Amino acid sequence: MISAPQLAGLESVTHGFFDRTGGVSGGIYASLNTGLGSNDKREDVLENRRRVARAMDVATEALLTLYQVHSPDVIHVRAPGDTQGVKADAMVTTTPGLALGVLSADCAPVLFADAQAGVIGAAHSGWGGAFRGVLEATVEAMVGLGAQRSAIRAVIGPCIAQSSYEVGPEFLERFLDADRANSCHFAPSARRGHHMFDLPGYALKRLRGAGLDDPVWLGQDTCADEARFFSYRRSVHRDEGDYGRQISAIALRG
């Protein structure tokens, strides 16, 4: 589990960006695969999630995740059952004891907290979610619960870095059509007509645009570090057919 200094000092908040180690899954899912949408053994995934819940000091049923669909949609969670079957990509809460979890395997997990107001959030932000505004929507939802933009801390966990993220010309065009200033998040690739996309840099820009003062990225590249992280892109390059998901979570202490 990786702890972010920006969140670790908040007495009322517990959090963790979990890597792929410390679980019971085998093969390509080794070992802390928490993705129920994978083809891993369900009993292994459930045991892995129980281990994460214990590490977060919450009840197993209070470790919450969504059916993530790369949307800008955010839900307000008040009880464990609120996320069951819900398709969305971010959650916010003021309820202690609920761990808001984000599954990822290259997309950016983003954890938010305004400890003074007692409001937390978690967002799954791949390029699609970030492009469609999931980060701004999470901030707005937190403000709606009493958070102050100036007090919200936001941390981007392990995700695919620019050096690992080659994209085609249509991908670049989509971002430039939206805002020519997005060109700063692309660098030329060794392959003609392709570019390298800076997902964490783009997410940081969107967070700053939402009024947050000092969002940070922890700096780990999921695609490049096989020993520590699952990676969708790496699994595609290897034609593995499936991949595990790591989890990042945040909770208000009870």
C-alpha positions as CSV (number, residue, x, y, z in Angstrom):
1,M,0.0,0.0,0.0
2,I,1.3,3.4,-1.0
3,S,0.6,6.3,1.3
4,A,0.5,9.9,0.0
5,P,2.0,12.5,2.3
6,Q,-0.7,15.0,1.3
7,L,-3.3,12.7,2.8
8,A,-1.4,10.8,5.5
9,G,-1.2,13.8,7.8
10,L,-5.0,14.1,8.0
11,E,-6.1,12.6,11.3
12,S,-9.7,12.1,10.3
13,V,-8.9,10.3,7.0
14,T,-7.4,6.9,6.2
15,H,-6.3,6.0,2.6
16,G,-4.2,3.7,0.5
17,F,-3.1,3.3,-3.1
18,F,-2.8,-0.5,-3.1
19,D,-0.4,-2.3,-5.5
20,R,-0.7,-5.8,-6.8
21,T,1.1,-7.5,-3.9
22,G,-0.2,-9.2,-0.8
23,G,-3.1,-11.2,-2.1
24,V,-4.0,-14.7,-3.0
25,S,-4.7,-14.7,-6.7
26,G,-2.4,-16.6,-9.1
27,G,-1.2,-16.4,-12.7
28,I,-1.7,-13.1,-14.5
29,Y,-3.8,-12.0,-11.5
30,A,-1.0,-12.4,-9.0
31,S,-1.6,-11.4,-6.3
32,L,-3.9,-8.7,-4.9
33,N,-6.4,-8.5,-7.8
34,T,-9.5,-6.7,-6.5
35,G,-11.4,-6.6,-9.9
36,L,-14.7,-8.6,-9.7
37,G,-15.0,-7.9,-13.5
38,S,-11.9,-9.9,-14.2
39,N,-11.9,-13.6,-15.0
40,D,-10.0,-14.4,-11.8
41,K,-11.5,-16.8,-9.3
42,R,-14.3,-15.0,-7.5
43,E,-13.4,-16.4,-4.1
44,D,-9.8,-15.1,-4.5
45,V,-11.0,-11.6,-5.5
46,L,-13.3,-11.5,-2.5
47,E,-10.5,-12.6,-0.2
48,N,-8.3,-9.9,-1.7
49,R,-11.0,-7.3,-1.0
50,R,-11.3,-8.5,2.5
51,R,-7.6,-7.9,3.0
52,V,-7.9,-4.4,1.7
53,A,-10.8,-3.7,3.9
54,R,-8.8,-4.8,7.0
55,A,-5.9,-2.6,6.0
56,M,-8.4,0.3,5.7
57,D,-9.9,-0.6,9.1
58,V,-13.4,-0.8,7.6
59,A,-16.0,-3.6,7.4
60,T,-15.7,-5.8,4.3
61,E,-19.1,-4.6,3.0
62,A,-18.0,-1.0,3.5
63,L,-15.2,-1.2,0.9
64,L,-17.2,0.2,-2.0
65,T,-16.6,0.2,-5.7
66,L,-18.6,1.1,-8.8
67,Y,-19.3,-0.4,-12.2
68,Q,-16.8,2.0,-13.9
69,V,-17.7,3.2,-17.4
70,H,-15.4,6.2,-18.1
71,S,-18.2,8.6,-17.4
72,P,-18.3,12.0,-15.7
73,D,-20.9,10.7,-13.3
74,V,-20.6,11.0,-9.5
75,I,-22.8,9.5,-6.7
76,H,-23.2,10.6,-3.1
77,V,-22.8,7.5,-0.9
78,R,-24.5,7.3,2.5
79,A,-24.5,3.5,3.0
80,P,-22.8,0.3,1.7
81,G,-25.7,-0.6,-0.6
82,D,-25.7,2.7,-2.4
83,T,-23.1,1.5,-5.0
84,Q,-24.6,-1.9,-5.8
85,G,-25.0,-2.2,-9.6
86,V,-24.4,1.6,-10.1
87,K,-22.6,2.6,-13.3
88,A,-20.5,5.7,-12.5
89,D,-16.9,6.7,-12.0
90,A,-16.7,8.7,-8.8
91,M,-18.1,8.8,-5.3
92,V,-18.3,11.3,-2.5
93,T,-19.4,10.9,1.1
94,T,-19.5,12.5,4.6
95,T,-20.2,9.2,6.3
96,P,-17.4,7.8,8.4
97,G,-16.5,4.1,8.0
98,L,-17.2,3.9,4.2
99,A,-14.1,3.3,2.1
100,L,-14.6,4.8,-1.4
101,G,-12.6,2.5,-3.8
102,V,-11.4,3.0,-7.3
103,L,-10.3,0.1,-9.5
104,S,-7.5,0.8,-12.0
105,A,-5.0,-0.9,-14.3
106,D,-3.5,2.2,-16.1
107,C,-6.3,4.7,-15.6
108,A,-5.7,7.3,-12.9
109,P,-7.2,6.7,-9.4
110,V,-7.7,10.1,-7.7
111,L,-8.5,10.5,-4.0
112,F,-9.8,13.7,-2.5
113,A,-10.3,15.0,1.0
114,D,-11.4,18.1,2.8
115,A,-10.7,16.9,6.3
116,Q,-12.0,20.0,8.0
117,A,-15.4,19.8,6.3
118,G,-15.4,16.0,6.7
119,V,-15.9,15.4,3.0
120,I,-14.0,12.8,0.9
121,G,-14.2,11.6,-2.7
122,A,-12.7,9.1,-5.1
123,A,-12.6,9.1,-8.9
124,H,-11.7,6.7,-11.7
125,S,-10.1,8.9,-14.3
126,G,-8.9,7.4,-17.6
127,W,-8.5,9.7,-20.5
128,G,-12.2,9.4,-21.3
129,G,-13.4,10.3,-17.8
130,A,-10.9,13.1,-17.5
131,F,-11.9,14.4,-20.9
132,R,-15.6,14.3,-20.0
133,G,-15.1,16.1,-16.7
134,V,-15.2,13.5,-14.0
135,L,-12.6,15.3,-11.9
136,E,-14.5,18.6,-12.0
137,A,-17.7,16.8,-11.2
138,T,-16.2,15.2,-8.2
139,V,-15.0,18.5,-6.8
140,E,-18.5,20.0,-7.5
141,A,-20.1,17.2,-5.6
142,M,-17.8,17.7,-2.6
143,V,-18.5,21.4,-2.6
144,G,-22.2,20.5,-2.6
145,L,-21.6,18.6,0.7
146,G,-19.8,21.5,2.3
147,A,-16.2,21.2,1.2
148,Q,-14.1,24.3,0.3
149,R,-12.1,24.2,-2.9
150,S,-9.2,25.8,-1.2
151,A,-9.1,23.0,1.4
152,I,-9.5,20.0,-0.9
153,R,-6.4,17.9,-1.3
154,A,-6.3,15.7,-4.4
155,V,-3.8,13.0,-5.1
156,I,-3.4,11.0,-8.3
157,G,-2.1,7.5,-7.7
158,P,-0.2,5.0,-9.8
159,C,-1.3,5.2,-13.5
160,I,0.2,5.0,-17.0
161,A,2.9,7.6,-17.6
162,Q,3.6,9.5,-20.8
163,S,6.6,7.4,-21.6
164,S,4.3,4.3,-21.8
165,Y,1.2,5.8,-23.5
166,E,1.4,5.9,-27.2
167,V,-1.7,7.1,-29.0
168,G,-2.8,7.5,-32.6
169,P,-3.5,10.7,-34.6
170,E,-7.3,10.6,-34.0
171,F,-6.7,10.6,-30.3
172,L,-4.6,13.8,-30.6
173,E,-7.1,15.4,-32.8
174,R,-9.9,14.9,-30.3
175,F,-8.0,16.7,-27.6
176,L,-6.9,19.6,-29.9
177,D,-10.4,20.0,-31.2
178,A,-11.5,20.5,-27.6
179,D,-8.7,22.9,-26.7
180,R,-5.6,23.7,-28.7
181,A,-3.7,24.2,-25.4
182,N,-4.0,20.5,-24.8
183,S,-1.0,20.1,-27.2
184,C,1.3,20.4,-24.2
185,H,0.2,17.0,-23.0
186,F,1.5,15.3,-26.1
187,A,5.1,14.5,-27.2
188,P,6.2,12.9,-30.6
189,S,6.4,9.2,-30.6
190,A,9.1,7.1,-32.4
191,R,6.3,5.9,-34.7
192,R,5.2,8.3,-37.4
193,G,1.9,10.0,-36.9
194,H,1.7,8.8,-33.2
195,H,2.2,10.7,-30.0
196,M,2.9,10.0,-26.3
197,F,0.0,11.2,-24.1
198,D,0.6,12.5,-20.5
199,L,-2.5,11.3,-18.7
200,P,-1.4,12.4,-15.2
201,G,-0.4,15.8,-16.5
202,Y,-3.7,16.3,-18.2
203,A,-5.6,15.2,-15.0
204,L,-3.5,17.6,-12.9
205,K,-4.5,20.4,-15.3
206,R,-8.2,19.5,-15.0
207,L,-7.9,19.5,-11.2
208,R,-6.2,22.9,-11.2
209,G,-8.9,24.2,-13.5
210,A,-11.5,23.0,-11.0
211,G,-10.0,25.4,-8.4
212,L,-7.7,23.1,-6.5
213,D,-4.5,24.7,-5.3
214,D,-1.9,21.9,-5.3
215,P,-3.0,18.5,-6.7
216,V,-0.2,16.0,-7.1
217,W,0.7,12.8,-8.9
218,L,2.6,10.1,-7.0
219,G,4.8,9.3,-10.0
220,Q,4.4,5.6,-10.4
221,D,4.0,4.2,-14.0
222,T,1.7,1.1,-13.9
223,C,2.6,0.0,-17.3
224,A,6.4,0.1,-16.7
225,D,6.4,-1.5,-13.3
226,E,5.2,-5.1,-13.7
227,A,6.3,-6.2,-10.2
228,R,4.1,-3.7,-8.5
229,F,1.1,-2.9,-10.7
230,F,-1.4,-4.4,-13.1
231,S,-1.6,-2.8,-16.5
232,Y,-4.3,-3.1,-19.2
233,R,-1.9,-1.8,-21.9
234,R,0.8,-4.3,-20.9
235,S,-1.7,-7.1,-21.0
236,V,-2.8,-6.1,-24.5
237,H,0.8,-6.0,-25.8
238,R,1.3,-9.5,-24.5
239,D,-2.1,-10.8,-25.7
240,E,-2.9,-12.1,-22.2
241,G,-6.6,-11.9,-22.7
242,D,-7.4,-10.3,-19.3
243,Y,-5.7,-8.4,-16.5
244,G,-6.0,-7.7,-12.8
245,R,-7.1,-4.5,-11.1
246,Q,-5.5,-2.7,-8.2
247,I,-7.6,-0.6,-5.8
248,S,-7.1,2.8,-4.3
249,A,-9.4,3.8,-1.4
250,I,-10.1,6.6,1.1
251,A,-12.3,6.7,4.2
252,L,-13.3,9.0,7.0
253,R,-12.4,7.4,10.4
254,G,-15.4,6.5,12.5
